[in-house]
Amino acid sequence: ATRTAAPTRTATAPVATPTRTVTTPAATPTRTATTVPSSTTWTTSATVTSPSRWSTSRTITANVRASKAATAFVDLEVFDSSGRRVYQQTWNGQAFSANITKTFRVTWTPPSTGTYTVKLGVFGNGGSPLLSWNDRAATFSR
């Protein structure tokens, strides 16, 4: 008698992989809005003083006023007589009340004798767009 082997069966049970769906709310980017009403006018000026008559350093005082409440970026730059920028100081996120002058001060030592020009710019937060530019806020000599 010939015997036939019984077929071999291999049973593979499916492996259950748990499926989880996690929903995370989308992050909302934080932005600092440029809050400058379009009809805002800006008034800027600067003065330069020496702490003493023997000092080579200068105190530059910048005055900035907005006609309406606004938040802006203030840029103070100093140029030498050849038109090269030799100093810059900026202040971002400055809150202005309507018609109230805000004062910014820096002490700086000019690198050499000569005539210097202080320029003041007002921009939207982050440096754009240009809202006001004073190309000759002050001039001084060392």
C-alpha positions as a printed NumPy array, in Angstrom:
array([[  0.   ,   0.   ,   0.   ],
       [  1.288,   3.265,  -0.962],
       [  0.894,   5.859,   1.521],
       [  0.605,   9.469,   0.573],
       [  1.78 ,  12.004,   3.   ],
       [ -0.801,  14.338,   4.221],
       [ -0.27 ,  17.822,   2.905],
       [  1.505,  20.088,   5.34 ],
       [ -0.256,  23.266,   6.068],
       [  1.366,  26.271,   7.563],
       [ -1.04 ,  28.625,   9.1  ],
       [  0.043,  32.223,   9.366],
       [ -2.09 ,  34.265,  11.6  ],
       [ -2.145,  37.898,  10.674],
       [ -0.3  ,  40.087,  13.167],
       [ -2.467,  42.918,  14.25 ],
       [ -0.735,  46.264,  14.193],
       [ -2.656,  48.771,  16.175],
       [ -3.397,  51.859,  14.165],
       [ -3.541,  55.133,  16.008],
       [ -4.327,  58.445,  14.52 ],
       [ -3.065,  61.353,  16.516],
       [ -4.333,  64.718,  15.498],
       [ -2.268,  67.665,  16.627],
       [ -3.667,  71.116,  16.069],
       [ -1.634,  73.044,  13.534],
       [  0.737,  75.52 ,  15.107],
       [ -0.139,  79.114,  14.508],
       [  2.981,  81.122,  13.734],
       [  3.599,  84.041,  16.031],
       [  4.169,  87.251,  14.146],
       [  4.757,  90.767,  15.249],
       [  2.427,  92.827,  13.166],
       [  3.587,  96.08 ,  11.739],
       [  1.059,  98.379,  13.271],
       [  1.538, 101.625,  11.445],
       [ -1.549, 103.431,  10.226],
       [ -0.977, 104.491,   6.624],
       [ -1.686, 108.131,   7.366],
       [  0.972, 108.348,  10.094],
       [  3.513, 111.131,   9.673],
       [  6.908, 110.996,  11.335],
       [  9.048, 113.792,  12.729],
       [ 12.728, 113.046,  13.379],
       [ 15.721, 115.055,  14.56 ],
       [ 19.032, 114.518,  16.3  ],
       [ 21.503, 116.406,  18.463],
       [ 25.139, 115.586,  19.107],
       [ 27.01 , 116.618,  22.248],
       [ 30.407, 115.947,  23.741],
       [ 30.553, 114.751,  27.381],
       [ 33.483, 117.136,  27.995],
       [ 35.626, 119.386,  25.902],
       [ 38.538, 116.923,  26.095],
       [ 36.504, 113.861,  25.16 ],
       [ 36.508, 112.422,  21.645],
       [ 33.256, 110.511,  22.27 ],
       [ 29.898, 111.975,  21.313],
       [ 26.395, 111.449,  22.666],
       [ 23.884, 111.258,  19.848],
       [ 20.274, 111.868,  20.857],
       [ 17.638, 110.945,  18.295],
       [ 14.076, 112.21 ,  18.678],
       [ 11.249, 110.42 ,  16.864],
       [  7.543, 111.276,  16.928],
       [  4.569, 109.659,  15.192],
       [  1.336, 111.514,  14.499],
       [ -0.645, 108.356,  15.417],
       [ -0.019, 105.419,  17.732],
       [  2.31 , 103.001,  15.938],
       [  4.989, 100.364,  16.384],
       [  8.134, 100.765,  14.302],
       [ 11.832, 100.062,  13.76 ],
       [ 14.189, 103.044,  14.316],
       [ 17.541, 103.202,  12.516],
       [ 20.304, 105.674,  13.45 ],
       [ 23.305, 105.816,  11.117],
       [ 26.449, 107.968,  11.058],
       [ 28.342, 108.674,   7.832],
       [ 31.774, 110.224,   7.379],
       [ 32.508, 113.006,   4.887],
       [ 33.248, 110.485,   2.103],
       [ 29.715, 109.057,   2.444],
       [ 30.797, 105.822,   4.146],
       [ 28.632, 104.514,   6.989],
       [ 30.829, 104.307,  10.099],
       [ 28.229, 103.59 ,  12.781],
       [ 24.715, 102.157,  13.056],
       [ 22.325, 101.462,  15.934],
       [ 18.787, 100.095,  15.532],
       [ 15.787,  99.602,  17.805],
       [ 13.037,  97.203,  16.685],
       [  9.486,  97.002,  18.017],
       [  9.326, 100.55 ,  19.366],
       [  5.839, 101.558,  20.479],
       [  4.925, 105.18 ,  19.817],
       [  2.007, 107.052,  21.322],
       [  0.376, 109.693,  19.156],
       [  2.331, 112.971,  19.134],
       [  4.701, 111.938,  21.944],
       [  8.419, 112.249,  21.163],
       [ 10.48 , 109.191,  21.966],
       [ 14.207, 109.69 ,  22.621],
       [ 17.035, 107.288,  21.736],
       [ 20.609, 107.878,  22.958],
       [ 23.941, 106.361,  22.052],
       [ 27.516, 107.266,  22.943],
       [ 29.982, 106.8  ,  20.131],
       [ 33.582, 107.752,  19.427],
       [ 34.303, 108.855,  15.854],
       [ 37.298, 106.937,  14.467],
       [ 39.111, 110.07 ,  13.249],
       [ 38.822, 113.818,  12.943],
       [ 36.411, 115.052,  10.319],
       [ 32.788, 115.924,   9.675],
       [ 30.029, 113.391,  10.285],
       [ 26.333, 113.253,   9.348],
       [ 23.631, 111.542,  11.418],
       [ 20.785, 109.984,   9.419],
       [ 17.541, 108.66 ,  10.922],
       [ 15.167, 106.158,   9.417],
       [ 11.81 , 104.81 ,  10.563],
       [ 10.632, 101.488,   9.144],
       [  7.881,  98.974,   9.763],
       [  8.795,  96.322,  12.352],
       [ 11.603,  94.123,  11.116],
       [ 12.993,  96.85 ,   8.86 ],
       [ 10.432,  97.151,   6.096],
       [  8.834,  99.182,   4.569],
       [ 10.554, 102.557,   4.815],
       [  8.211, 105.026,   6.529],
       [ 10.468, 108.066,   7.016],
       [ 14.082, 109.008,   6.256],
       [ 15.967, 112.076,   7.512],
       [ 19.19 , 112.3  ,   5.5  ],
       [ 20.599, 115.166,   7.593],
       [ 19.253, 114.783,  11.119],
       [ 22.478, 116.339,  12.479],
       [ 26.049, 117.091,  11.467],
       [ 29.072, 117.393,  13.741],
       [ 32.858, 117.456,  13.703],
       [ 35.481, 115.802,  15.795]])
